[in-house]
């Protein structure tokens, strides 16, 4: 296992043209690879604008089988460049049965693993329950040539249980492809606190689990009819001590390259032994819902 590796995260502005999005993603992946990134991540559902702003049956046409034509394109690219690719896709499992799925492709172009998003939101502008069945593959740590990767997706970011179980499986890097932003009418009043809360959650996962945490968001304002979301970017890499070692802007397409030093995991866990001091013999209550007053 390598001791250090460079990770590349690609913060994208997504268009309503799938072909253009594929071309842009390939160009950005090649640029990240040219800067020696060996693990490269794209935002959630990067092939299209965020269609979950509305409930529209025609959007199911965007889904594809895995493996399929799209995965073939990026498998060939991973093999060509010798990199690990982490991609979030709209998976058609079978007729009428769909998932929000992340795949990890290794440096030889093989799909190593699929992770299906476990926590599915249903909020104004984020009507994902209309499209996605909750994941059934569990939480994962995927062993690659360049480290053990724990794939999670967007809304999973708010659940400490998801990060903990992924870390307990051995993940050294927890990766969150993401599509999150502001409702423009709320931004002035709540925008700063919403963004601060999101950043705080990612830092807390890194600290509590002694892992690297990587969040990859999109940018730009996307509208579906009267619905609008201003995606807030701020894609970032956080080390096991909770320090942000790289963060992008809130409104620009950018690529961030950062070195992952796996020794920092040992160091963090030796000084802050949260995993050692867990009391799993008294945690059965976590399996229950909150009690009525």
Helices and strands as residue ranges (DSSP letters): E 4-13, H 18-34, E 39-42, G 51-53, G 57-62, H 69-81, E 84-94, E 97-105, E 111-116, E 122-123, E 126-127, G 128-130, E 142-144, E 147-153, G 154-158, H 160-168, E 173-177, E 181-182, H 184-209, E 212-216, E 218-224, E 227-232, E 236-238, E 244-247, E 254-261, H 263-271, G 280-282, G 284-287
